[in-house]
Amino acid sequence: MSQALTYAYYPGCSGLGTSREYDLSTRAVCEALGIVLADVPDWSCCGSTPAHTVDHVLSAALAARNLAKVEAMGRDTVVTPCPSCLTNLRTASHRMADDSFRERTNALLDAPCQNAVTAKSVLQIVVEDYGIERLSRKVVRPLAGLRVAAYYGCIMNRPPEVMAFDDHENPMAMDDILSALGADVRPFPLKVECCGASYGVARRDIVARLSGRLLDAAADVGADMVVAACPLCQMNLDLRQEQINSANRTSHRMPVLYYTQLMGLALGIPEERLGLDKLCVSPRKVLRAAAGRAEAAKAQGSGA
């Protein structure tokens, strides 16, 4: 029997708050796949977006504190669902490869970071460590008939020299996972364009314009829903969808799910464990319609 894939797990602040459904579905999916997630003890904020605008060493120290906690666990890999957390963890490691920078960073920490941990996204370990073919064999409720647009956002794979996973202009990891689940993955030309990010607080007009383009593009390619991997992207497209419609005079009712939620559905995990009830735009109508299309196609095929 092969040894279970085991990783230190860093949920990030949003995972226990505004994107609770991402954390819930991530844990449920990993459990179903036999992937063991060991929570990092006494973890703290990675610095998010603001820290590096103040001080690069301070920003690295906030992330390095968590990397040091992982080292103390005896783990060499930490995974996180959040692209912002991943960016900060990997950027800290990248910068601490310089001895002088590492010394300045460690001077701010109670326990020094040896820079011996690799941070990866949950998306990356599913694709690279677990495997797409292996995942496809676990599917019990294929997502046949469901048309999806995979939206990666602008930081998941950027900068490429730091993130070192997938193509930074045309990533395919999430497309491949969704295809393995049986979904109809539509070509989505804006898959790495910005949603407006944290401007949702100070400049809602910018978010309305940028996120509106994304929803328009998803509708144009015939998608039933947008599938996201970033809490901030998901929030802008889902929570702010009514604001976007009002600003742009559109009428989108486009569900925006995390890819882990769709993985969970395909793996037969109950909806309540995936946090579908926490979404602003319910996916149930499009899921029922997709199931109907799949049944009709199956019946037509049998008749032929």
N, C-alpha and C positions, 0 to 999 in steps of 0.2 A: 504494500500500500504506500502510495506516495505521500510525503509529508505535506501537511496543510500549508497553504500560503499564509504567512503571518506577518503583519506590519504594525508598527506604531501608528496610531490614528489621531490626527489633529482636526477636530471639527470646525474650529474657527468660531468667532463671535456670532456671526450671522447664523451659523448652523444650530445654535441653541436659542435663536431669536427669530428674526424676520424670515429666515429660510429653514425653519424647523423641519418642513417636509422634505428638504434635501437631505438632511442628516438622517431622518427616519427611514427614508427610502434607501439611502446608501447602506445603512446598517442592515436593513431587511434583505437587500439584494446580496450583500456579501455573506450574510448568514446562509442564505439559500444556496450560494455557490460554494460554500465551505471555506470561504476566505475569512481568516481570523483578524479582527481589528482590536488591538490593545490600546485603550485610551492613554494618551500622554498625561501623567499625573501633574496636577497643579500647573496646567498650561495657561498661557496668558495671550493677550492680543498680539498679533504679528506686526502691528504698526499700521495696517491697512493702507489707505491712500495717503493720508496727511503726513505721516512721519518723515518720509524721505524729502519732503519739501522744506522741512525744518533743519534736519541734520542727517547726513548719510550714515555716520557712525552710530548715532542713536537709533536710526531705523534698523540697521543691521543688528544692533544689540537686542532690540525687541524680538526679532526673529531668532537670533542666536540663543537667547535664553531657552526657547522651546527646543531648539536643536540639541542643546546641552542636556535637557531633560530626556530626550530620546536616547542620547548616548548613555545616560545613567540607567536606562532600561535595558541596555545591552543590545539595542536594535541598531541596524545600519540603514534602515529605510523608514521614512515616515510618509504616510499618504494623507491627502486632504481633498475634499470635494471642491473647495473654493479656489478659483483661479487667482484671486487677489492674494490669498494666503500663500498659495504655491509660488507666485511671483516673488513675494517677499522672502520666503524661506530659501528659494533658489538664488535670489540676488544676494542675500547675505552670504551664502556658501561661496558664490562666485567671487565676491569681493574679499572674503576672508582667505582666499587662496594666496593673497598677498600677505606676507608675514607681518609687515608693519600695520596694515589695516586690521588684521586679526588681533594684534596686541592692543591696539586702541579700542577695539570692540570689547575684548575680554576685560579691559580695565573698568568697564561699566557693569560687569556681571559679578554676582556672588560666586557662581561656579563657572569656570572657563569652558568655552566651547572648543573642542579639538577639531572641529570641521570634518567629522568622520561620518556624517549622515547624508544620505541622498533623499531629497524630497521629490515625490511623484504625485501626480493626480490619480484619483480613483480611476478615471478614464484610461490612463496609461497602464495601470496594472491589469485592468480587465483585458486590454488589447494585447499587451506584451507578455504578461506573466500567466494569465489564465488562458487566453486564446479565444479567438472568434469562433473557430470550429467547435471547440469544446462548449462554448456558450450556446451555440445553435442546438446542440444535443440536449440542453437543459430546458428548452422552450416547450411548454405544455399548452399555452394559449397563444398561438401565433397572431401577430398583429396584421393579418391579411386584410386588405381593403383600406388600411389606414394610410393616408397620404401625409407625409411629414416634411418639414423643412428643418434641417439641422443647423442651429445657430450657435457658433462657437464664441462669438464676441471678439474683442480686439486684443485681449491680453493672454488668452489661453496658451498661445504658442509664440508669444513675442516678449522680448527680443529672442530670436532663434538661438543665438550663441549662449543664452542663459537657460532657456526652457528646454532645448535639445529634445523635442518630441514632436513628431508629425510635421507636416508642411505648414509653414507660417502664413502662406497665402491661400492655400487650398487644402486645409486639413481634412482628413477622411476618417479618423478614428470613430467619431460618433456616427457618421454615415454607415460605416461597416457594422457597428453594433446594431443599429436600427434595422439594417438589412437582414442581419442574422436573426432578428426577432420576427421577421416576416413583413415588416412595414415597407411601404412604397416610398422610398426616399427620393424626393424631388431635387433636381439640381437647383441650388440656391446661391445666386451670384453675390449676395451680400453677407455671406456666412461669417466673415471676419470684420465687418464694418462696426463702428462704434454705435451704441444705443443712446449715448449721452451721459452714461455713467452717473456720477454723483451730482451732476448738474440738475438732477431731478428736484433738488431742494432750492438752489439759488436761481437757476435759469430753466424753468419748466418749458419755456418756449423752444429751447434747444433740444430738450428731450422729446418734445412733441414732434419736432421736425425729423430728428434722426430716427427715433423709434417708429414714427409714422411711416418712414420709407421702408423700414424692415417689415412691418405688417403689410404694407402695400405689395412688397415684393413677394412675400410668402403667399398672399392671395393670388398674385399674378401667375405663380407657378402651380397653382391648384392645390396648395397644401391645406389640410384640415386643421393643422396645428403647427406651432413652432415648438421645437425641442431645444432646450437650453442646457448649458453646463455651468452657468455663472449666476449667483444669487442676485447681483445687481441688475444684470440683463433681464433676468426673469421678472424681477420686481417692476422694472420700467415698462416692460411689454404687457404685463398682466395687471398689476395694481393700477397703473396709470393709463390703462387702455381707454377708459371713458374720457379722461382729459385729452388724450391724443385725438380721439374721435371729434371732440368738441373743437379743438384747435384747428384740425385739418378738414372738418366737415366730411368725415368718413363715418362708416357704421360697422366697423369691425367687431366681431364677437369671436375672436380667435383664441382658443385655449393655448396657454404657454406652459408646458410641462418640463420638468427635469428629465433627462434621459434615464435616470435611475428609477423614476416612477414608471416609465414605460417598460423598462427591464423587469420591474417587479410584477406588472400586469402579465407580461409574457411568461414569467416564471411561475405564475399561479399564486402569487402572494395576495392576500386579502387587501382590498382598497384602503381599509382603515389603518393598515400598517404603512401605507405609502403616502399618507397625508393629502389625498386628492381633495378632501373637504376643505383644505386650507387655501385652495386656489380661488382667485376672484372670478375668473371666467371658467365655469364648469366644463370639463371635457366629456361629460357623459353623453350628451347629444351626438357629438361627432364620433364617439366610440361606438354607440349603437348603430349609427349610419354606416360606419366602416364594417361592422359585423354583418349588417344586412347586405352590403355589397359583396362581401366575401362569400356569404351563403348563396347569393344569386349567381355568382360566378361559378361556384362549385356545382350548383344544380344544372347550370347551362353546360358545364363540362361533362357532367354525368349523362345528360340527355344526348350529347353528341356521341 
